[in-house]
């Protein structure tokens, strides 16, 4: 049986390989800080995932969120997907506009605080 190309793995499969210690993964992305309230039991599971993988909670949560997005999009009808794509395009335009980028830039003067 032919092995799967790592670029074909979905986010859930990548996280599973990290948990099973059968692979390594990393990513780089533009990031934005958000506050998130989670059910306590879900946070415990995320903490467990982080401990088992040896990665931080942020990395684990990013893979979990990406996996949820991928799984949800996979079961949506075309009309709903089109609506989501349009809203996503608008959100990206706002996030990466000059004003949106300025909100995420660490200014030199903030470094010493």
C-alpha positions in Angstrom: 0.0 0.0 0.0 1.3 3.4 -1.0 2.1 5.8 1.9 0.2 9.0 2.1 2.0 12.2 1.1 2.3 14.4 4.2 0.8 17.3 2.3 -2.4 15.3 1.9 -3.0 15.0 5.6 -5.9 16.9 7.1 -5.5 18.7 10.4 -7.1 15.9 12.4 -4.7 13.4 10.9 -1.7 15.7 11.7 -2.8 16.1 15.3 -3.3 12.3 15.6 0.3 11.7 14.3 1.6 14.1 16.9 -0.4 12.4 19.7 0.8 8.9 18.5 4.4 10.2 18.2 4.4 8.9 14.7 5.3 12.2 13.0 6.2 15.8 13.5 4.5 18.9 12.3 4.9 22.6 12.4 3.3 25.7 10.8 3.8 29.4 10.5 1.0 31.8 10.2 0.0 35.3 10.8 -1.6 35.2 14.2 -4.1 37.4 16.1 -4.7 37.1 19.8 -8.3 36.4 20.8 -9.9 35.6 24.2 -11.7 32.3 24.3 -13.8 30.7 27.0 -13.9 26.9 26.8 -15.9 24.3 28.7 -13.6 23.1 31.5 -13.7 19.5 30.4 -12.6 20.5 26.8 -9.7 22.5 28.2 -8.7 19.5 30.3 -8.6 17.4 27.1 -6.6 20.1 25.2 -4.2 20.2 28.1 -3.9 16.4 27.9 -3.2 16.6 24.2 -0.5 19.2 24.8 1.2 17.1 27.4 1.1 14.0 25.3 2.4 15.8 22.2 4.9 17.9 24.1 3.5 21.0 22.2 1.9 24.0 23.7 -1.9 24.4 24.0 -1.9 27.1 21.3 -0.5 24.7 18.7 -3.0 21.9 19.7 -5.9 24.3 19.7 -4.9 25.6 16.2 -4.9 22.1 14.8 -8.3 21.3 16.6 -9.9 24.5 15.2 -8.5 23.8 11.7 -9.8 20.2 11.9 -13.3 21.4 12.9 -13.3 23.9 10.1 -12.3 21.3 7.6 -14.8 18.8 8.8 -17.7 21.3 8.9 -16.9 22.6 5.4 -16.9 19.0 4.1 -20.5 18.5 5.0 -22.0 21.8 3.9 -24.0 22.3 0.8 -22.7 24.4 -2.1 -24.9 27.5 -1.4 -23.8 27.6 2.3 -20.1 27.1 1.3 -20.5 30.1 -1.2 -21.9 32.2 1.6 -19.0 31.2 3.9 -16.4 31.9 1.2 -17.9 35.4 0.6 -17.9 36.2 4.4 -14.4 34.8 4.7 -13.2 37.0 1.8 -14.6 40.1 3.6 -13.1 39.1 7.0 -9.7 38.6 5.4 -9.9 42.0 3.7 -10.6 43.6 7.0 -7.9 41.7 8.9 -5.2 42.4 6.3 -6.1 46.0 5.6 -3.7 48.7 6.8 -5.8 49.3 9.9 -6.1 45.5 10.6 -2.3 45.0 10.3 -1.5 47.9 12.6 -3.5 46.3 15.3 -1.1 43.3 15.3 2.2 45.1 15.0 4.4 45.3 18.1 5.9 48.8 18.1 9.5 49.3 19.2 8.3 51.5 22.1 6.0 48.6 23.4 9.0 46.3 23.6 10.2 47.8 26.9 6.9 47.7 28.7 
